[in-house]
C-alpha cells in the first residue's frame, strides 16, 4: 500500500523534527500512529491514511510531542520525556468511581460515621 503524498511528506520531513516519535515501516500496512506507554504497552492506534500533513502535525503536537527547530536541535530539559504526562494524583474524594455519584457534602467537623 503506497503512502499518500501527505502522509509520505509527514514521514520524511516532519518525523525527524519530533522528539520521541519514531517511524517503523511495516510493508503492506496502512499508516497509523501507535501510542505507547512508558512501559511500551500499546495505548491507542490512530489511522493516518485520510489525514493531511497539517492535520497529522496538529494531532502530534496536541498529543504533546515536542517539535524541534531542526532534526539535530537540542531538546529542552522539560521536554525530554515528552509527550509523557505526570500520572494524575487522586484526592480521597476521587478514589475509584462510585457510579458517577459524588460523596455527600458534610458540615465542617462532622464525623462521617455519625
VOLODREN-390828 format. One record per residue (C-alpha): residue in three letters; x, y, z; residue number from 0. Coordinates in Angstrom, 1 decimal. Example, Ala and Ser with C-alpha at 12.3 -4.5 7.8 and 13.67 -1.06 7.14 Angstrom:
! VOLODREN-390828
+-----+--------+--------+--------+-----+
! res !      x !      y !      z !   n !
+-----+--------+--------+--------+-----+
! ALA !   12.3 !   -4.5 !    7.8 !   0 !
! SER !   13.7 !   -1.1 !    7.1 !   1 !
+-----+--------+--------+--------+-----+
! end
This chain:
! VOLODREN-390828
+-----+--------+--------+--------+-----+
! res !      x !      y !      z !   n !
+-----+--------+--------+--------+-----+
! UNK !    0.0 !    0.0 !    0.0 !   0 !
! UNK !    1.8 !    3.2 !   -1.1 !   1 !
! UNK !    1.7 !    6.1 !    1.2 !   2 !
! UNK !   -0.4 !    9.1 !    0.1 !   3 !
! UNK !    1.7 !   12.1 !   -0.6 !   4 !
! UNK !    0.5 !   13.9 !    2.5 !   5 !
! UNK !    1.5 !   11.1 !    4.9 !   6 !
! UNK !    4.7 !   10.5 !    3.0 !   7 !
! UNK !    5.7 !   14.2 !    3.4 !   8 !
! UNK !    5.0 !   13.9 !    7.2 !   9 !
! UNK !    7.0 !   10.7 !    7.5 !  10 !
! UNK !   10.0 !   12.0 !    5.5 !  11 !
! UNK !   10.1 !   15.7 !    6.5 !  12 !
! UNK !    8.3 !   16.1 !    9.8 !  13 !
! UNK !    9.0 !   13.0 !   11.9 !  14 !
! UNK !   12.7 !   13.8 !   12.2 !  15 !
! UNK !   11.7 !   17.1 !   13.9 !  16 !
! UNK !    9.7 !   15.4 !   16.7 !  17 !
! UNK !   11.3 !   14.2 !   19.9 !  18 !
! UNK !   10.3 !   10.6 !   20.9 !  19 !
! UNK !    8.5 !   10.0 !   17.7 !  20 !
! UNK !    9.7 !    7.0 !   15.6 !  21 !
! UNK !    8.8 !    5.6 !   12.2 !  22 !
! UNK !    8.5 !    1.9 !   11.8 !  23 !
! UNK !    7.9 !    0.7 !    8.3 !  24 !
! UNK !    5.6 !   -2.3 !    8.0 !  25 !
! UNK !    5.2 !   -3.4 !    4.4 !  26 !
! UNK !    1.6 !   -3.5 !    3.3 !  27 !
! UNK !    0.2 !   -1.9 !    6.5 !  28 !
! UNK !   -1.9 !    1.2 !    6.4 !  29 !
! UNK !   -0.1 !    4.2 !    8.1 !  30 !
! UNK !   -1.1 !    4.7 !   11.7 !  31 !
! UNK !    0.2 !    6.4 !   14.8 !  32 !
! UNK !    0.6 !    3.9 !   17.6 !  33 !
! UNK !    0.8 !    5.5 !   21.1 !  34 !
! UNK !    2.8 !    3.5 !   23.7 !  35 !
! UNK !    3.0 !    3.9 !   27.5 !  36 !
! UNK !    6.4 !    4.3 !   29.2 !  37 !
! UNK !    6.4 !    0.5 !   29.5 !  38 !
! UNK !    5.9 !    0.2 !   25.7 !  39 !
! UNK !    2.3 !   -1.0 !   26.2 !  40 !
! UNK !    0.0 !    0.0 !   23.3 !  41 !
! UNK !   -2.4 !    2.7 !   24.4 !  42 !
! UNK !   -4.1 !    3.7 !   21.1 !  43 !
! UNK !   -3.8 !    3.4 !   17.3 !  44 !
! UNK !   -4.8 !    6.4 !   15.1 !  45 !
! UNK !   -5.2 !    5.8 !   11.4 !  46 !
! UNK !   -3.4 !    8.4 !    9.3 !  47 !
! UNK !   -4.4 !    7.5 !    5.7 !  48 !
! UNK !   -7.2 !   10.1 !    5.4 !  49 !
! UNK !   -5.4 !   12.9 !    7.2 !  50 !
! UNK !   -3.5 !   15.8 !    5.6 !  51 !
! UNK !    0.1 !   16.6 !    6.6 !  52 !
! UNK !   -1.1 !   19.6 !    8.5 !  53 !
! UNK !   -3.7 !   17.6 !   10.4 !  54 !
! UNK !   -1.1 !   15.0 !   11.4 !  55 !
! UNK !    1.3 !   17.7 !   12.6 !  56 !
! UNK !   -1.6 !   19.3 !   14.6 !  57 !
! UNK !   -2.5 !   15.9 !   16.1 !  58 !
! UNK !    1.0 !   15.0 !   17.1 !  59 !
! UNK !    1.5 !   18.4 !   18.8 !  60 !
! UNK !   -1.8 !   18.2 !   20.6 !  61 !
! UNK !   -0.7 !   14.8 !   21.9 !  62 !
! UNK !    2.3 !   16.6 !   23.5 !  63 !
! UNK !    5.2 !   15.7 !   21.2 !  64 !
! UNK !    7.9 !   18.3 !   21.2 !  65 !
! UNK !    8.8 !   19.7 !   17.7 !  66 !
! UNK !   12.4 !   20.8 !   17.3 !  67 !
! UNK !   13.6 !   23.6 !   15.0 !  68 !
! UNK !   16.0 !   21.1 !   13.3 !  69 !
! UNK !   16.5 !   17.3 !   13.5 !  70 !
! UNK !   19.7 !   17.7 !   15.5 !  71 !
! UNK !   18.5 !   20.6 !   17.6 !  72 !
! UNK !   18.7 !   20.1 !   21.4 !  73 !
! UNK !   15.5 !   19.3 !   23.3 !  74 !
! UNK !   14.9 !   21.5 !   26.5 !  75 !
! UNK !   15.1 !   19.5 !   29.7 !  76 !
! UNK !   11.4 !   20.0 !   30.4 !  77 !
! UNK !   10.5 !   18.2 !   27.2 !  78 !
! UNK !   13.0 !   15.3 !   27.5 !  79 !
! UNK !   10.2 !   12.9 !   28.5 !  80 !
! UNK !    7.6 !   14.5 !   26.2 !  81 !
! UNK !    4.9 !   13.5 !   25.4 !  82 !
! UNK !    4.7 !   11.8 !   28.8 !  83 !
! UNK !    2.5 !   13.5 !   31.3 !  84 !
! UNK !    2.6 !   13.0 !   35.0 !  85 !
! UNK !    0.3 !   10.4 !   36.4 !  86 !
! UNK !   -2.9 !   12.0 !   37.9 !  87 !
! UNK !   -2.9 !   12.1 !   41.6 !  88 !
! UNK !   -6.2 !   11.2 !   43.2 !  89 !
! UNK !   -7.6 !   13.1 !   46.1 !  90 !
! UNK !   -9.5 !   11.0 !   48.6 !  91 !
! UNK !  -12.8 !   12.1 !   47.0 !  92 !
! UNK !  -11.7 !   10.9 !   43.6 !  93 !
! UNK !  -11.0 !    7.4 !   44.6 !  94 !
! UNK !  -12.4 !    4.7 !   42.3 !  95 !
! UNK !  -15.7 !    5.7 !   40.7 !  96 !
! UNK !  -18.9 !    5.3 !   42.7 !  97 !
! UNK !  -21.2 !    5.0 !   39.8 !  98 !
! UNK !  -20.9 !    8.7 !   38.9 !  99 !
! UNK !  -22.2 !    9.8 !   42.3 ! 100 !
! UNK !  -20.3 !   12.4 !   44.3 ! 101 !
! UNK !  -19.8 !   11.9 !   48.0 ! 102 !
! UNK !  -22.4 !   13.7 !   50.2 ! 103 !
! UNK !  -21.5 !   17.1 !   51.5 ! 104 !
! UNK !  -20.5 !   17.1 !   55.1 ! 105 !
! UNK !  -20.6 !   20.0 !   57.6 ! 106 !
! UNK !  -17.1 !   21.1 !   58.8 ! 107 !
! UNK !  -16.1 !   18.9 !   61.7 ! 108 !
! UNK !  -18.9 !   16.4 !   61.1 ! 109 !
! UNK !  -17.8 !   12.8 !   61.7 ! 110 !
! UNK !  -18.6 !   10.6 !   58.7 ! 111 !
! UNK !  -19.8 !    7.7 !   60.9 ! 112 !
! UNK !  -22.5 !    9.8 !   62.7 ! 113 !
+-----+--------+--------+--------+-----+
! end
